[in-house]
Amino acid sequence: MKAIIVREYGEPEVMKIEDASTPEPSGKQVLVKIEAAGVNPVDTYLRTGIHAHAPNLPYTPGKDAAGVVEAVGDDVVGLKVGDRVYTADTLTGTYADYALCLEEQLGRLPDNIGFEQGAGIWTPYATSYRALFQKADVKPGEKVLIHGASGGVGSAAVQWAKQAGATVIGTASSEDGKQLVADSGADAVFDHTDEDHFEAIREFTSGGADVVIEMLANVNLERDFECLAMFGRIVVVGNRGSLQFTPRLAMTKDATIFGMSLFNSSQDHRDEIHKAIFNSLSGGALTPHVGRTFPLDQAPTAHHEIMEGKALGKIVLKP
């Protein structure tokens, strides 16, 4: 099979396509034929080697994918050859023709969701679900601000929050991005390149958002308090640096700041998310948006795009 192999940490160009042996499942393992693999910002952080969960070298990147069960180990009970699945993690990486997974790392892909859409399910929808419900405990009628709402996690968060009965405010910069946020169900969309957008959000929400889903904390965290309601909650989902922060801002509004990482979620929480994802995808409440698709050998280009381009849905690799 073909697979992307990383033999040294570094820039996107350290990812090379190579021939590799197709793994064979045993026990509770499942071999999945990858039809599409999702690219996430966390993939780029792991590739640099400075992430807390950086894998040992050499390795094949990728946690998100969708495909078909090719073979199963003797102890697999819930899946069979031919089942359509998406991955929540793997043993061998998804930037490849095949990936070896534990049965518990797989979710069922509804028939109404294509493979490219399926490759954009786990990290975006699980991260945003965990942020909104397992951390911030969003309730119907609350006002939720989602920064970077045109990206994979952001657009998923808009859909989850809207389904939950929240008033949803999203930010984006490009016209296409703002349109995507609106199409995803946001009640209002603001341009985050506008210096005054925090004040505009405060006015729209008549005093501030109850919950802020923060995708770039090193840029926005201190200013989030300009449009956060009293007793509001901020969930830090993404960050790319450090900042000077004034703790009195949190004290004055009696605010709560949550940090989160999907890596830290328990299996019980993951099982809850899988169930919610399947039900909402099947019912049409969630619609993964694919922004751009690249062939597998252009994985370096896809990594440049996700970090340097304007986010607009999910970036997908096709083996």
Secondary structure, 3 states (H helix, E strand, C coil): CEEEEECCCCCHHHEEEEECCCCCCCCCEEEEEEEEEEECHHHHHHHHCCCCCCCCCCECCCCCEEEEEEEECCCCCCCCCCCEEEECCCCCCCCECEEEEEHHHEEECCCCCCHHHHCCCHHHHHHHHHHHHHHCCCCCCCEEEECCCCEHHHHHHHHHHHHCCCEEEEEECCHHHHHHHHHCCCCEEEECCCCCHHHHHHHHCCCCEEEEEECCHHHHHHHHHHHEEEEEEEEECCCCCCCCCCCHHHHHCCCEEEECCHHHCCHHHHHHHHHHHHHHHHHCCCCCCEEEEEEHHHHHHHHHHHHHCCCCEEEEEEC
